[in-house]
Amino acid sequence: MSVAVENTSELDKRILAYCMQSAQCLLHCADRITDDYFDSDYRSLYAAIIQYYKKYKKLVTAEVILTKLRKKQTPEERYRWYEQLITELLEAEIINDQFLFDFDEFENGYFDGLLREALEGTGPKDQGFIDLLSKEKNPKAAWQRIKKAGLYIESRVQTDYVDRGFFRDSVEARQQRYQRIKSGEKNPFGLLTGFGALDRATKGLQGGEMLIIAGRPGTGKSAVLVAIAKNLYKGIPNVQEPKNVLLFSLEMPRQQYEHRFDAAFTGLILDHIELGIFTPEEEEIYLKGLEEQKQAVNEFYIVDRPGCTPLTVEAELEIAVEKFRPDAVLIDYLGIVQSDEDKGRDDLNQGFAAEGIRRIGRERKLPMITAVQMNRPKDRKGDTGTHRVSRSDIISQTTDVLVQIDDTVIEESSTTGDFMNFVTVKNRKGSLDTFQMYCNFATMTIENMTGFDYAQLREPRTTRNSW
């Protein structure tokens, strides 16, 4: 007996047909949508199709599904309904070239339904649009609610960024790049932090690369990020033009960060800025520094937002790029960033948060600079390495460059208080060096040792660990 399939969406059926007949289409769906995108009649079938492929790496058959239904003692009428539906899906004509169009229509239909919920008052009422990003079980739905709300969010989920191609196809482009660098037309370096020895070792940060500063509490991680932000914003004379900076302050209020930046920018004592205690000469320097910031052609944009996830970072980034184009994103600090989804373990949550931040940089070709906590050293004589990164090994695996503030040396030299020691414990791009910087936490300044010359950046290294 034939049982009519009622109250169903033809577009839902079309997407299911793609999933049952094409592994490529199925994988696209599996990475982008969950079963709640479908009408209730289809959700369990979609879930079964995806679960079977994930387990056996092949498309499910009608026989497999119907056998499962029999074992679960599905009522006869419902069994016949599924039997007819599966037959229709397997016999449906699919056009692979049309899949992306159908998929976009399917997604948009789902998002429109969510919007109707919100407008009719049946959706969440106690959450702001941005807050949905950290609380909504379906992140894609949250993105669309924000977009519909007028914030112009055009998000991309993790699987959207793909760069494929044969190396032979880029040979000509690489030849042209070499000739442009050789002639001096193109700058071979990426974004320079102003920490000379680090810039020499990395040749600057390229878009999509991540730099992490690791340190124990109180060793100056935030001061390092402020110093790098200042160097980017002010530029490096005769080496690098002033850059646009986007900074996320997750740990301290915006005003506190502004005071720290003003100290680094002017070289004035932080306490004097906060208390308004200046000599006439200092006041002139301070007011001149503020005016210089006001008149600058480049931008420094700060987001004071505790409790971020990678999705909220990306949402705020989208809001920022409507105003200006960042050259670098700094996050203070990574340990406060939460995972978009609770993985049930702190190390996994931290690891997925790090991967999410790295993904944003990769997709948008932006250098990402952040900081993490370190565990206590096992050997007080000196214990360096990626193993000291707190809470998750995935963090050190994710980053391109990991620089450790040598806390043992700082403690031993605390009487002078005039320098910091750094150890590059991971560098995918070059040497693993120890280097030293002058520091003055009173003025939030960290500067290169006397005599450093940025011309050294073009000196070739002779071995992996030396220059």
Sequence and secondary structure as in RCSB ss.txt:
>XXXX:A:sequence
MSVAVENTSELDKRILAYCMQSAQCLLHCADRITDDYFDSDYRSLYAAIIQYYKKYKKLVTAEVILTKLRKKQTP
EERYRWYEQLITELLEAEIINDQFLFDFDEFENGYFDGLLREALEGTGPKDQGFIDLLSKEKNPKAAWQRIKKAG
LYIESRVQTDYVDRGFFRDSVEARQQRYQRIKSGEKNPFGLLTGFGALDRATKGLQGGEMLIIAGRPGTGKSAVL
VAIAKNLYKGIPNVQEPKNVLLFSLEMPRQQYEHRFDAAFTGLILDHIELGIFTPEEEEIYLKGLEEQKQAVNEF
YIVDRPGCTPLTVEAELEIAVEKFRPDAVLIDYLGIVQSDEDKGRDDLNQGFAAEGIRRIGRERKLPMITAVQMN
RPKDRKGDTGTHRVSRSDIISQTTDVLVQIDDTVIEESSTTGDFMNFVTVKNRKGSLDTFQMYCNFATMTIENMT
GFDYAQLREPRTTRNSW
>XXXX:A:secstr
      S  HHHHHHHHHHHH HHHHHHHHHH  GGGS HHHHHHHHHHHHHHHHHSS   HHHHHHHHHHTT  
HHHHHHHHHHHHHHHHS   GGGHHHHHHHHHHHHHHHHHHHHHHT S SSS TTTHHHH SSHHHHHHHHIIII
I      GGG      GGGGHHHHHHHHHHHHTTSS    B  S HHHHHHHTSB TT EEEEEE TTSSHHHHH
HHHHHHHHH BTTTB    EEEEESSS HHHHHHHHHHHHH   HHHHHHT   HHHHHHHHHHHHHHHH SS E
EEEE SS  HHHHHHHHHHHHTT   SEEEEE GGG   SS  SSHHHHHHHHHHHHHHHHHHHT  EEEEEEB 
  SSTT   SGGGBSS HHHHHH SEEEEE HHHHHHTTTT  EEEEEEEEETTS   EEEEEEETTTTEEEE T
T  GGGGGS  SBTTB 
